[in-house]
């Protein structure tokens, strides 16, 4: 059931009777609704309603970050083709929905004016057109970083840093694979510090985050705020659990409720996304020594494979085999 921010009396009354400890975002949309409910039901752990749009709308997010001194992409907001035509744009650009573009939904790289016209003809929502921010580490792949953790009353707990490798296929960036990085080294700590400053500027005082950034010269640029736990049926959090012995949710329970959750034995892990995977090839993947779990993602339309192994050489062998199966 979906409730509007101005019609919440029924659900607020119900939740007050239940007395939940927390109300957090489970999606990148309806953030204002969740903030309104949390302020009424458990105000100690809530985010300000007046700044809800700063955590939901990409243009407002970037405007807020720019006002606080952070690097953001050059961009214009358009509601229709008529909004777009007067602008002179340096190509290539990226066009995406202003809201709810998690997992790359609706994101397209446009090489010319015709690409944008065709995109707008197929989509009716408010869009943002941005300059392409490209990490120059790899000439063929786009590199970004995803940070997972949670914040309680402004105190941040950073748990995981992952490196995403993406490839441009038919003017759309698709994720190829994900590496888990050492969350204790200087590189990770510097990214955590910058992300914390960004989230404070956006007044995310309570809740989970699965934020994505990209390096741009000496700056970090926020690509997606994602004020929630990671998606994909929980497989990202399971990768974190394999790598560190505990996932984000387990760490949250330990910290908030002081309930010790026995960690699992840590191992090397990777995620790989396989596109157009036949049943025969999938059976080969399931037989690998490093195979742990698979989910099918309806947004990316691919199989997400979790690999884990104590033996890094075996993991690398199985990972390379999976890479050889990808068809685009």
PyMOL commands that set and color helices and strands:
alter all, ss='L'
color gray80, all
select helices_A, chain A and resi 9-18+31-41+43-45+49-55+58-67+81-85+102-104+113-122+186-201+232-244+248-257+279-286+312-325
alter helices_A, ss='H'
color red, helices_A
select strands_A, chain A and resi 75-78+93-97+108-110+127-131+142-152+155-169+172-180+207-216+219-224+268-274+291-297+302-309
alter strands_A, ss='S'
color yellow, strands_A
deselect
rebuild
show_as cartoon
